[in-house]
Amino acid sequence: MTNWIEISTGYSGKLGRSAAKKGHWQSFLLLGVTTNLVFWLSAFLYLKFTPPTYTSKSAINLPGATSNANVNLPGIGQASYENSSPYASSSNQDPRENYKFIAESESVLEAASAQLNMSPEEFGEPRIKVLDNTTIMQVEFKGTTPEAAQNKSYAFYAALEAKLNELRIQEAVKKDVGFQNSLNASQKKLQAAQQRLSNYKASSGLNSDEQIKELTINIEQLRRQKADILSQQQQANTRLQQLSTNLKSSASQATDAFALQTDQIFQQNLKNYSDSSAALVVLESKFFPTHPTVIAEKAKLEAAQQALLARSQSILGRPVSLASLKALNLSSNNYGTDPRQSLFQELVKVQADQKGFASQAQTIDQQITQLEARLKTLAQKESNLDALKRDMQVAEAVFSSTLTRLDIGKSNAFGSYPFIQILSEPSLPTSPSEPKKAFVYLGASVASLLTTTGFVLLWLRLSKRKTSDS
């Protein structure tokens, strides 16, 4: 009996342990099934009640090309500008990050949402991704419908472009103010330089370098003309000396002789004197000096001599003696046929030419002296004129360059904010981007698998522990 009791007691313990083990397994199974049902039910409810979200994608490009322009101003200078690439900076600055900041700013999003009559919260924020080693930015907008997502993208680009234009205009206005101030200052300097140059020209009488050049040419021409006249004068002197030698009279004597021979009254007086002298010689050879005829002829000769001397003085303008008249070797009976008269005439003409050449040479010499004095004065003033001209040219170059930079700067509106190119137009999504059924199902499956595995491992561990305890 004792043995039966022991046997019964041992059988009853085994049966209790088996029932307890079965109860633990059922509890873990129920808990695992419940947990999996919660996961899958949550997934199905999320997919059923979560509104679909559509994503419109697009891409923009920020060109990195450089541009430059040069403007040559002949005789003044040149002006140039260079629009360097925004990516050419030695720093790590990336203009796409600046554009990303502008695109995500409140002012842009508010302007974009206002176009669609939405609040900024309802409009949302774009998802912007900067692609490395490119100049491209990807932009994504979410919406409750495909059209809403696409319209948000278009409104966003319109607001972004408007904001960039506003920033460009602000920059251009500030630059224009700075350029205008610089332009006004350079213009005043140019006007002052022009006024100084004009005043100096008016006070100095020197207008240009050509004036000095022409004055130098005139002096050289006068010097050549003087040399020609001096050569002619030398020829006249030689001819004058030759005629004086042939006539055995000086030039002044030849002039006096020519003047006396051309006077008819003098010639008549000379004839009367010659005739009376000849008659007196004849009478003195026949009669005594006291003879009345000789005395009468002497009186006649004296009267003729007085008339001859008086006429000579009247013609020559100075007292003349009878000896000087005899030295002139005048003739009274061959006037007009004596070859000496032509020589006298030529001698007088050559002397007149000689005096004319001398007078011309003296006049030209005076002109040269005056022009050389004026040239010296203008040459001294030329350095001041050149300095004023250089000042004016520098002022003109600065003014022209500033004006050119101003005009070029107005045409270059994309210096700090390059224009954007839409490489990929905002897409019209055909399927919702959220919620993604595959991801939800995959998440529920992974959660179920992990939960089930955890419960099984926990049940096995508990079972092993109870077995070892018994």
C-alpha positions as CSV (number, residue, x, y, z in Angstrom):
1,M,0.0,0.0,0.0
2,T,2.8,2.2,0.8
3,N,4.2,1.5,-2.5
4,W,1.0,2.3,-4.2
5,I,0.7,5.6,-2.4
6,E,4.2,6.6,-3.5
7,I,3.4,5.6,-7.0
8,S,0.2,7.5,-7.0
9,T,1.9,10.5,-5.5
10,G,4.6,10.5,-8.2
11,Y,2.1,10.2,-11.0
12,S,0.1,13.0,-9.6
13,G,3.2,15.4,-9.5
14,K,4.0,14.6,-13.1
15,L,0.4,15.3,-14.2
16,G,0.5,18.7,-12.4
17,R,3.7,19.8,-14.0
18,S,2.3,18.8,-17.4
19,A,-0.8,20.9,-16.8
20,A,1.2,23.9,-15.6
21,K,3.5,23.7,-18.6
22,K,0.5,23.5,-20.9
23,G,-1.0,26.6,-19.2
24,H,2.2,28.7,-19.7
25,W,2.3,27.8,-23.4
26,Q,-1.3,28.8,-23.9
27,S,-0.7,32.1,-22.1
28,F,2.3,33.0,-24.3
29,L,0.4,32.0,-27.4
30,L,-2.6,34.1,-26.5
31,L,-0.3,37.1,-25.7
32,G,1.6,36.7,-28.9
33,V,-1.5,36.5,-31.0
34,T,-3.0,39.5,-29.3
35,T,0.1,41.5,-29.8
36,N,0.3,40.6,-33.5
37,L,-3.3,41.5,-33.9
38,V,-2.6,44.9,-32.3
39,F,0.3,45.5,-34.7
40,W,-1.6,44.5,-37.9
41,L,-4.8,46.2,-36.8
42,S,-2.8,49.4,-36.1
43,A,-1.2,49.1,-39.6
44,F,-4.6,48.6,-41.3
45,L,-6.2,51.4,-39.4
46,Y,-3.2,53.7,-40.3
47,L,-3.5,52.9,-43.9
48,K,-7.3,53.3,-43.9
49,F,-7.6,56.6,-42.0
50,T,-4.3,58.4,-42.9
51,P,-5.0,60.7,-45.8
52,P,-2.6,60.2,-48.8
53,T,0.2,62.6,-49.4
54,Y,1.5,63.4,-52.9
55,T,5.0,64.7,-53.5
56,S,5.9,67.0,-56.5
57,K,9.6,66.9,-57.4
58,S,11.7,69.3,-59.4
59,A,15.3,70.4,-59.8
60,I,16.9,73.8,-60.3
61,N,20.4,74.7,-61.5
62,L,22.7,77.6,-60.5
63,P,25.0,78.3,-63.4
64,G,28.6,78.7,-62.5
65,A,30.0,80.2,-65.7
66,T,32.0,83.4,-65.6
67,S,31.5,86.5,-67.9
68,N,33.4,89.6,-68.5
69,A,33.4,92.7,-70.7
70,N,36.0,95.2,-71.8
71,V,35.3,98.7,-73.1
72,N,38.1,100.6,-74.8
73,L,38.0,104.4,-74.9
74,P,40.5,105.6,-77.5
75,G,42.8,108.3,-76.2
76,I,41.3,108.0,-72.7
77,G,41.5,104.6,-71.3
78,Q,39.4,101.5,-70.8
79,A,36.8,100.1,-68.5
80,S,36.1,96.5,-67.7
81,Y,34.0,94.3,-65.5
82,E,34.2,90.6,-64.6
83,N,31.3,88.5,-63.3
84,S,33.2,85.7,-61.6
85,S,31.7,82.3,-60.9
86,P,29.9,82.1,-57.5
87,Y,31.8,78.8,-57.0
88,A,35.2,80.3,-57.7
89,S,35.7,81.6,-54.2
90,S,38.7,80.4,-52.3
91,S,36.5,79.9,-49.2
92,N,34.1,77.0,-48.7
93,Q,31.1,79.2,-49.4
94,D,28.4,77.5,-51.5
95,P,25.9,79.8,-53.1
96,R,23.4,77.0,-53.1
97,E,23.3,77.1,-49.4
98,N,22.4,80.8,-49.6
99,Y,19.7,80.1,-52.0
100,K,18.4,77.3,-49.8
101,F,18.3,79.7,-46.9
102,I,16.4,82.2,-49.0
103,A,14.0,79.5,-50.3
104,E,13.2,78.4,-46.7
105,S,12.7,81.9,-45.4
106,E,9.3,83.0,-44.1
107,S,8.9,85.8,-46.7
108,V,9.2,83.4,-49.6
109,L,6.9,80.8,-48.1
110,E,4.3,83.4,-47.1
111,A,4.4,84.9,-50.6
112,A,4.0,81.4,-52.1
113,S,1.1,80.5,-49.8
114,A,-0.6,83.8,-50.5
115,Q,-0.7,82.9,-54.2
116,L,-2.7,79.7,-53.4
117,N,-4.8,81.4,-50.7
118,M,-3.3,79.1,-48.0
119,S,-1.8,79.8,-44.6
120,P,1.9,79.2,-44.3
121,E,1.2,76.2,-42.0
122,E,-1.1,74.7,-44.6
123,F,1.4,75.4,-47.4
124,G,4.3,73.7,-45.6
125,E,8.0,73.9,-46.2
126,P,9.9,72.5,-49.1
127,R,12.3,69.7,-48.8
128,I,15.5,71.0,-50.5
129,K,18.5,68.8,-51.1
130,V,21.9,70.0,-52.4
131,L,23.6,67.5,-54.7
132,D,27.3,67.2,-54.0
133,N,29.8,68.0,-56.8
134,T,27.0,69.6,-58.9
135,T,25.3,72.9,-59.2
136,I,21.9,71.3,-58.8
137,M,19.3,71.6,-56.0
138,Q,16.3,69.2,-55.7
139,V,13.1,70.6,-54.4
140,E,10.1,68.5,-53.1
141,F,6.6,69.7,-52.1
142,K,3.9,67.7,-50.5
143,G,0.2,68.0,-51.0
144,T,-3.1,66.3,-50.4
145,T,-3.6,65.9,-54.2
146,P,-1.2,65.7,-57.1
147,E,-2.4,69.1,-58.4
148,A,-2.0,70.7,-55.0
149,A,1.6,69.5,-54.7
150,Q,2.5,70.7,-58.2
151,N,0.8,74.0,-57.7
152,K,2.8,74.5,-54.5
153,S,6.0,74.0,-56.5
154,Y,5.0,76.5,-59.1
155,A,3.9,79.1,-56.5
156,F,7.2,78.5,-54.6
157,Y,9.3,79.1,-57.7
158,A,7.4,82.3,-58.5
159,A,7.8,83.6,-55.0
160,L,11.5,82.6,-55.0
161,E,12.2,84.4,-58.3
162,A,10.3,87.5,-57.0
163,K,12.4,87.5,-53.9
164,L,15.6,87.2,-55.8
165,N,14.6,90.0,-58.1
166,E,13.8,92.1,-55.1
167,L,17.3,91.4,-53.6
168,R,18.9,92.2,-57.0
169,I,17.0,95.5,-57.2
170,Q,18.1,96.4,-53.7
171,E,21.7,95.6,-54.5
172,A,21.5,97.5,-57.8
173,V,20.0,100.6,-56.1
174,K,22.8,100.6,-53.5
175,K,25.4,100.2,-56.1
176,D,23.8,102.9,-58.2
177,V,23.9,105.3,-55.3
178,G,27.6,104.6,-54.8
179,F,28.4,104.9,-58.5
180,Q,26.4,108.1,-58.8
181,N,28.3,109.7,-55.9
182,S,31.6,108.6,-57.5
183,L,30.3,109.8,-60.9
184,N,29.3,113.2,-59.5
185,A,32.7,113.6,-57.8
186,S,34.6,112.6,-61.0
187,Q,32.4,115.0,-63.1
188,K,33.1,117.9,-60.8
189,K,36.9,117.1,-61.1
190,L,36.5,117.0,-64.9
191,Q,34.7,120.3,-65.0
192,A,37.3,121.9,-62.7
193,A,40.1,120.6,-64.9
194,Q,38.4,121.8,-68.1
195,Q,37.9,125.3,-66.5
196,R,41.5,125.5,-65.4
197,L,42.7,124.6,-68.9
198,S,40.3,127.0,-70.6
199,N,41.4,129.9,-68.3
200,Y,45.0,129.2,-68.9
201,K,44.5,129.1,-72.6
202,A,42.8,132.4,-72.5
203,S,45.4,134.1,-70.3
204,S,48.5,132.6,-71.9
205,G,47.5,132.9,-75.6
206,L,48.6,129.3,-76.0
207,N,45.9,127.0,-77.3
208,S,47.7,123.9,-78.5
209,D,51.0,122.3,-79.3
210,E,50.2,123.0,-83.0
211,Q,50.5,126.7,-82.3
212,I,54.2,126.3,-81.2
213,K,54.8,124.0,-84.1
214,E,53.4,126.5,-86.6
215,L,55.4,129.3,-85.0
216,T,58.6,127.2,-85.3
217,I,57.8,126.6,-89.0
218,N,57.3,130.3,-89.6
219,I,60.6,131.1,-88.0
220,E,62.4,128.6,-90.2
221,Q,60.7,130.0,-93.3
222,L,61.8,133.5,-92.4
223,R,65.3,132.3,-91.8
224,R,65.4,130.7,-95.3
225,Q,63.9,133.8,-96.8
226,K,66.5,135.9,-95.0
227,A,69.3,133.7,-96.4
228,D,67.9,134.1,-99.9
229,I,67.7,137.9,-99.5
230,L,71.2,138.1,-98.1
231,S,72.4,136.1,-101.1
232,Q,70.7,138.5,-103.5
233,Q,72.1,141.4,-101.5
234,Q,75.6,140.0,-101.9
235,Q,75.1,139.6,-105.6
236,A,74.0,143.2,-105.8
237,N,77.0,144.4,-103.8
238,T,79.3,142.5,-106.2
239,R,77.6,144.0,-109.2
240,L,77.7,147.5,-107.6
241,Q,81.4,147.2,-107.0
242,Q,82.0,146.1,-110.6
243,L,80.0,149.0,-112.0
244,S,81.8,151.5,-109.7
245,T,85.1,150.1,-111.0
246,N,84.1,150.4,-114.6
247,L,82.8,154.0,-114.1
248,K,85.6,154.9,-111.8
249,S,83.0,156.4,-109.5
250,S,81.5,155.4,-106.3
251,A,77.9,154.4,-106.1
252,S,77.0,157.8,-104.5
253,Q,78.8,159.7,-107.3
254,A,77.0,157.6,-109.9
255,T,73.7,158.4,-108.3
256,D,74.5,162.1,-108.2
257,A,75.7,162.0,-111.8
258,F,72.6,160.1,-113.0
259,A,70.3,162.6,-111.1
260,L,72.1,165.6,-112.6
261,Q,72.1,164.2,-116.2
262,T,68.5,163.4,-116.1
263,D,67.6,167.1,-115.2
264,Q,67.1,169.2,-118.3
265,I,67.6,172.5,-116.5
266,F,70.9,171.3,-115.1
267,Q,71.9,170.1,-118.6
268,Q,71.1,173.5,-120.0
269,N,73.1,175.2,-117.3
270,L,75.9,172.8,-117.9
271,K,75.8,173.5,-121.6
272,N,75.8,177.2,-121.0
273,Y,78.7,176.9,-118.7
274,S,80.6,174.7,-121.2
275,D,79.9,177.0,-124.1
276,S,80.9,180.1,-122.0
277,S,84.1,178.3,-120.9
278,A,85.0,177.4,-124.4
279,A,84.3,180.9,-125.7
280,L,86.3,182.4,-122.9
281,V,89.3,180.3,-123.8
282,V,89.1,181.5,-127.4
283,L,88.7,185.1,-126.4
284,E,91.6,185.0,-123.9
285,S,93.8,183.6,-126.7
286,K,92.9,186.7,-128.8
287,F,92.5,189.5,-126.3
288,F,93.9,190.8,-123.1
289,P,92.2,190.0,-119.9
290,T,91.1,193.6,-119.7
291,H,89.3,193.5,-123.0
292,P,85.7,194.3,-122.6
293,T,84.7,191.2,-124.6
294,V,86.8,189.0,-122.3
295,I,85.3,190.7,-119.2
296,A,81.8,190.3,-120.5
297,E,82.4,186.6,-121.3
298,K,83.8,186.1,-117.8
299,A,80.7,187.7,-116.3
300,K,78.6,185.3,-118.5
301,L,80.7,182.4,-117.3
302,E,80.3,183.4,-113.7
303,A,76.5,183.6,-114.1
304,A,76.4,180.2,-115.7
305,Q,78.5,178.7,-112.9
306,Q,76.3,180.2,-110.3
307,A,73.2,178.8,-112.0
308,L,74.9,175.4,-112.4
309,L,75.9,175.2,-108.7
310,A,72.5,176.4,-107.6
311,R,70.7,173.8,-109.7
312,S,73.1,171.1,-108.5
313,Q,72.4,172.0,-104.9
314,S,68.7,172.0,-105.6
315,I,68.8,168.5,-107.2
316,L,71.2,166.8,-104.8
317,G,70.0,168.6,-101.7
318,R,73.4,169.7,-100.5
319,P,76.0,172.3,-101.5
320,V,78.1,171.2,-104.5
321,S,81.4,172.6,-105.6
322,L,82.5,173.0,-109.2
323,A,85.4,170.6,-108.5
324,S,83.0,167.9,-107.4
325,L,80.9,168.4,-110.5
326,K,84.0,168.0,-112.6
327,A,84.8,164.8,-110.7
328,L,81.4,163.4,-111.8
329,N,82.7,163.7,-115.4
330,L,79.4,165.0,-116.6
331,S,78.8,165.6,-120.3
332,S,76.5,168.2,-121.8
333,N,76.7,167.5,-125.5
334,N,76.2,163.7,-125.7
335,Y,73.3,163.2,-123.2
336,G,71.2,160.3,-124.3
337,T,73.9,158.8,-126.5
338,D,76.7,158.4,-124.0
339,P,77.0,154.7,-123.0
340,R,78.1,155.8,-119.5
341,Q,74.6,157.0,-118.9
342,S,73.2,153.4,-119.2
343,L,75.9,152.3,-116.8
344,F,75.0,155.1,-114.4
345,Q,71.4,154.0,-114.7
346,E,72.2,150.4,-114.0
347,L,74.5,151.4,-111.1
348,V,71.7,153.3,-109.6
349,K,69.3,150.4,-110.0
350,V,71.7,148.0,-108.5
351,Q,72.3,150.3,-105.6
352,A,68.5,150.6,-105.0
353,D,68.2,146.8,-105.1
354,Q,71.0,146.5,-102.7
355,K,69.4,148.9,-100.3
356,G,66.0,147.1,-100.7
357,F,67.6,143.8,-99.9
358,A,69.3,145.2,-96.9
359,S,66.0,146.7,-95.7
360,Q,64.1,143.4,-96.3
361,A,66.8,141.5,-94.4
362,Q,66.6,143.9,-91.5
363,T,62.8,143.6,-91.4
364,I,62.9,139.8,-91.5
365,D,65.5,139.8,-88.8
366,Q,63.2,141.9,-86.6
367,Q,60.4,139.5,-87.3
368,I,62.6,136.5,-86.5
369,T,63.6,138.2,-83.2
370,Q,60.0,138.9,-82.3
371,L,58.8,135.4,-83.2
372,E,61.7,133.8,-81.3
373,A,60.9,135.8,-78.2
374,R,57.2,134.7,-78.6
375,L,58.3,131.1,-79.1
376,K,60.5,131.2,-76.0
377,T,57.5,132.6,-74.0
378,L,55.1,129.9,-75.3
379,A,57.6,127.2,-74.8
380,Q,57.8,128.1,-71.1
381,K,54.0,128.0,-70.9
382,E,53.8,124.7,-72.8
383,S,54.8,122.7,-69.7
384,N,52.0,124.2,-67.7
385,L,49.6,123.6,-70.6
386,D,50.7,120.0,-70.9
387,A,50.2,119.5,-67.1
388,L,46.7,120.9,-67.3
389,K,46.0,118.7,-70.4
390,R,47.2,115.6,-68.5
391,D,45.0,116.5,-65.5
392,M,42.0,116.9,-67.8
393,Q,42.8,113.6,-69.6
394,V,43.0,111.8,-66.3
395,A,39.7,113.4,-65.2
396,E,38.1,112.3,-68.5
397,A,39.4,108.8,-68.2
398,V,38.1,108.5,-64.6
399,F,34.8,110.0,-65.5
400,S,34.4,107.8,-68.6
401,S,35.4,104.7,-66.8
402,T,33.0,105.4,-63.9
403,L,30.2,106.1,-66.3
404,T,31.0,102.9,-68.2
405,R,31.1,100.8,-65.0
406,L,27.8,102.4,-64.0
407,D,26.2,101.4,-67.3
408,I,27.7,97.9,-67.3
409,G,26.8,97.4,-63.6
410,K,23.1,98.2,-64.5
411,S,23.2,95.5,-67.2
412,N,24.8,93.0,-64.8
413,A,22.0,92.3,-62.4
414,F,23.1,88.7,-61.6
415,G,26.4,89.5,-59.8
416,S,25.6,88.4,-56.2
417,Y,22.4,86.5,-57.1
418,P,22.9,84.3,-60.2
419,F,19.8,83.5,-62.2
420,I,18.2,80.1,-61.6
421,Q,17.4,77.5,-64.3
422,I,14.6,75.0,-63.7
423,L,16.1,71.8,-65.0
424,S,13.1,69.6,-64.1
425,E,9.7,71.1,-64.1
426,P,7.5,70.3,-61.0
427,S,6.1,66.8,-61.6
428,L,2.5,65.7,-61.3
429,P,2.7,62.6,-59.0
430,T,0.7,59.6,-60.1
431,S,0.8,57.8,-56.7
432,P,0.9,59.0,-53.1
433,S,4.2,59.2,-51.5
434,E,2.7,58.7,-48.0
435,P,1.6,56.5,-46.5
436,K,3.7,53.8,-48.2
437,K,1.8,50.5,-47.9
438,A,5.0,48.4,-48.5
439,F,6.8,50.1,-45.6
440,V,3.7,49.8,-43.3
441,Y,3.4,46.1,-44.1
442,L,7.1,45.5,-43.8
443,G,7.0,47.3,-40.4
444,A,4.1,45.3,-39.2
445,S,5.7,42.1,-40.4
446,V,9.1,42.9,-38.7
447,A,7.3,43.8,-35.5
448,S,5.3,40.5,-35.6
449,L,8.3,38.5,-36.3
450,L,10.3,40.1,-33.5
451,T,7.5,39.9,-31.0
452,T,6.7,36.3,-31.8
453,T,10.4,35.4,-31.6
454,G,10.6,37.2,-28.3
455,F,7.6,35.4,-26.8
456,V,8.9,32.0,-28.0
457,L,12.3,32.5,-26.5
458,L,10.8,33.7,-23.3
459,W,8.5,30.6,-23.1
460,L,11.4,28.3,-23.7
461,R,13.5,29.9,-21.1
462,L,10.8,29.7,-18.5
463,S,10.1,26.1,-19.4
464,K,13.7,25.2,-19.0
465,R,14.0,26.9,-15.6
466,K,10.9,25.1,-14.3
467,T,12.2,21.8,-15.5
468,S,15.5,22.3,-13.7
469,D,13.7,23.4,-10.5
470,S,11.6,20.2,-10.5
